Amino acid sequence: MKVSVIVFPGTNCDRDTKWAFEKLGAKVEFVWHNEHDLKNPDLVVLPGGFSYGDYLRSGAIARFSPIMNEVKDFAKKGGYVLGICNGFQVLVESHLLPGALTRNDSLHFISKYHHLKVVNNNNKFLSELNVGDIVNIPIAHAEGNYKVDDDTLKKMYDSEQVLLKYCDEHGNELNPNGSVDAIAGICNENKNVFGLMPHPERAMESILGGEDGIKMLKGFFK
């Protein structure tokens, strides 16, 4: 499996993401934001960080980077795309995923492990997990408050686009940032573009806090 990790000025989770996918056996290459070639990947990953310093809005400038035209074309042809944290913000700003990501209700940056419940696994990303499974994955964001209008939200539920929700260790809703319906991760209608605020690439070793990220990322290797 070949993975292309997009790097913008301000990206800071690119090496973590590369390491995580290499741990699972993938060949990983970095692709700089001003390039025009994705390098023929099976999966494109937009990692976390602070693209362009999060000026204007998180991801609002990165959406205009030359490489995003290639990402959009790749996604339109059915290619798999994963956006993690800032990558999720870039995908939303690029209209590859619905909704918007706004400041956390607390107006503070949040960095900690947080439990997530799998809502839908009818997709490649979460195919190694079962509906109702609970994983413990780090979150680290200031603008992770997911918002979407009621009509679009209903369509998302009907199309199984809501994938992950924030919860406690028992599966009860526990919302750290104010996201509508405690949503932590979604996909597009075609189920080939995925976005989530938590960082599965940081949950790959028990010595670092847990291995639940392996169960999530492994789905792309099927």
C-alpha positions in Angstrom: 0.0 0.0 0.0 1.2 3.5 -0.9 0.3 6.6 1.2 1.0 10.2 0.3 1.1 12.6 3.2 0.4 16.2 2.3 2.7 18.8 4.0 1.7 22.4 4.3 3.7 25.2 6.0 2.8 24.7 9.7 2.0 21.0 9.5 3.5 19.3 12.5 2.0 15.7 12.5 3.5 14.7 9.2 6.3 12.5 10.6 3.9 10.9 13.2 1.5 10.0 10.4 4.3 8.6 8.2 5.6 6.5 11.1 2.1 5.2 11.9 1.4 4.0 8.4 4.9 2.6 8.0 4.4 0.6 11.2 1.4 -1.0 9.5 3.5 -1.8 6.4 2.8 1.0 4.0 5.2 2.9 1.8 4.8 6.6 2.6 5.9 9.7 0.8 5.6 13.3 1.7 4.0 15.7 -0.8 4.8 19.4 -0.4 1.8 21.8 -0.7 3.0 23.5 -3.9 3.5 20.3 -5.9 1.1 19.1 -8.6 1.7 15.3 -8.3 0.3 13.0 -5.6 2.8 10.3 -6.6 0.2 7.7 -7.4 -1.0 6.7 -3.9 -3.7 4.3 -2.7 -4.5 6.8 0.1 -3.9 10.5 0.6 -3.6 11.8 4.2 -3.8 15.4 5.3 -2.2 15.3 8.8 -2.6 17.6 11.8 -0.9 20.8 12.6 -1.5 24.5 11.9 -1.4 24.9 8.1 -0.4 28.5 7.3 -0.5 29.3 11.0 -4.3 28.9 11.2 -4.6 32.4 9.8 -8.2 33.5 8.9 -9.7 30.1 9.8 -8.0 26.7 10.3 -7.6 25.2 6.8 -8.9 28.3 5.0 -5.7 29.1 3.3 -4.5 25.6 2.8 -7.5 24.8 0.6 -6.0 27.1 -2.1 -2.7 25.3 -2.2 -1.9 23.8 -5.6 -1.8 20.2 -4.3 -5.5 20.5 -3.2 -6.6 20.6 -6.8 -4.9 17.2 -7.2 -6.5 15.9 -3.9 -10.0 17.0 -5.2 -9.5 15.2 -8.5 -8.2 12.1 -6.7 -11.3 12.1 -4.5 -13.7 12.7 -7.4 -12.2 9.6 -9.1 -12.9 7.5 -6.0 -9.5 7.7 -4.3 -9.3 7.4 -0.6 -8.5 10.6 1.4 -8.1 10.9 5.2 -8.0 14.2 7.1 -6.8 14.2 10.7 -7.4 17.3 12.9 -6.1 20.2 10.8 -6.5 17.8 7.8 -10.2 17.5 8.6 -10.4 21.3 8.7 -8.8 21.6 5.3 -11.2 19.0 3.8 -14.2 20.9 5.2 -12.9 24.2 3.9 -12.3 22.6 0.5 -15.9 21.4 0.5 -14.8 17.7 0.3 -16.7 17.2 3.5 -19.9 18.9 4.8 -20.2 21.3 7.7 -17.7 23.6 9.5 -15.3 23.5 12.3 -15.4 26.3 14.8 -13.8 27.3 18.1 -14.3 24.9 21.0 -17.0 26.0 23.4 -14.4 26.5 26.1 -12.4 28.8 23.7 -9.4 26.9 24.9 -7.0 24.4 23.2 -7.8 20.8 24.4 -5.1 18.2 24.5 -5.8 14.8 26.1 -7.0 11.3 25.5 -10.7 11.0 24.8 -13.0 8.0 24.2 -14.9 7.7 20.9 -17.8 5.4 20.0 -18.1 3.9 16.5 -21.4 4.9 15.0 -21.0 3.4 11.5 -18.4 1.0 10.2 -19.9 0.6 6.7 -16.8 2.1 5.2 -13.1 1.2 4.6 -11.7 3.4 7.4 -13.6 1.7 10.3 -14.1 -1.7 8.8 -11.8 -3.3 11.4 -14.1 -2.1 14.2 -17.7 -2.9 15.1 -20.6 -0.5 15.6 -20.6 0.4 19.3 -16.9 -0.2 19.9 -15.2 2.3 22.1 -11.6 3.5 21.4 -9.4 5.8 23.3 -7.7 8.3 21.0 -5.8 11.6 21.7 -7.4 14.9 20.8 -5.5 18.2 20.4 -7.4 21.1 18.9 -8.8 24.6 19.5 -11.2 24.5 16.6 -12.8 21.1 16.7 -16.4 22.2 17.3 -18.2 20.5 14.4 -21.3 22.4 13.1 -23.7 21.5 10.3 -27.3 22.6 9.5 -30.2 20.3 10.5 -31.2 19.2 7.0 -27.6 18.2 6.1 -27.2 16.4 9.4 -30.3 14.3 8.7 -29.0 13.4 5.3 -25.6 12.5 6.8 -27.3 10.1 9.2 -29.4 8.6 6.5 -26.3 8.1 4.4 -24.2 6.7 7.2 -21.8 9.6 7.1 -21.6 10.1 10.8 -18.8 7.7 11.9 -17.5 8.6 15.4 -18.9 10.4 18.5 -17.2 11.6 21.6 -18.1 9.5 24.7 -16.9 8.4 28.1 -15.3 4.9 28.7 -18.8 3.4 29.0 -20.1 4.9 25.7 -22.2 7.6 27.3 -22.0 11.0 25.4 -19.2 13.2 26.7 -18.7 16.2 24.5 -15.3 18.0 24.9 -15.8 20.8 22.4 -19.5 21.4 21.7 -19.7 19.6 18.4 -23.3 19.0 17.2 -24.4 15.5 18.4 -20.9 15.1 19.9 -19.6 14.2 16.4 -15.9 13.4 16.2 -15.6 12.0 12.7 -17.5 11.9 9.4 -17.2 10.8 5.8 -18.6 12.0 2.4 -21.6 10.4 0.8 -19.4 8.2 -1.4 -17.5 6.9 1.7 -14.0 7.6 0.3 -13.2 10.9 2.0 -12.9 10.8 5.8 -12.3 13.4 8.5 -11.9 13.3 12.2 -10.5 15.6 14.9 -8.8 12.9 17.1 -5.4 11.6 16.3 -5.2 7.8 15.6 -1.6 8.1 14.5 -0.8 9.0 18.2 -2.3 5.8 19.5 -0.1 3.2 17.9 2.0 2.1 20.9 0.9 0.9 24.3 4.0 2.5 25.8 2.8 5.9 24.5 -0.7 5.5 25.9 -2.6 3.0 23.8 -2.9 1.1 20.5 -6.5 1.8 19.5 -5.3 3.9 16.5 -4.0 0.6 14.9 -7.6 -0.7 14.7 -8.7 2.5 12.9 -5.9 2.9 10.3 -5.7 -0.9 9.5 -9.0 -0.6 7.7 -7.3 1.1 4.7 -5.1 -2.0 4.2 -8.1 -4.2 3.3 
